[in-house]
């Protein structure tokens, strides 16, 4: 199967646009994971540390999600082209 010309947004632009959502999701996940870890007598993470960690971990998480979305967009374009 040959690759056609990519239409629409690239992975980089998708990552940039979706980053605030990815960073926010990672922040919430970190904070709640730290709260659950408190059941094991691990020190609870303060919210600012969760914000910084979410900002850092949000980059690779958002990039992976943007790649997935781009692949779905390419698949939809290929199926639309095959239907013409």
Secondary structure, 3 states (H helix, E strand, C coil): CCCCCCCCCCHHHHHHHHHHHHHHHHHHHHHHHHHHHHHHCCCCCCHHHHHHHHHHHHHHHHHHHHHHHHHHHHHHHHHHHHHC
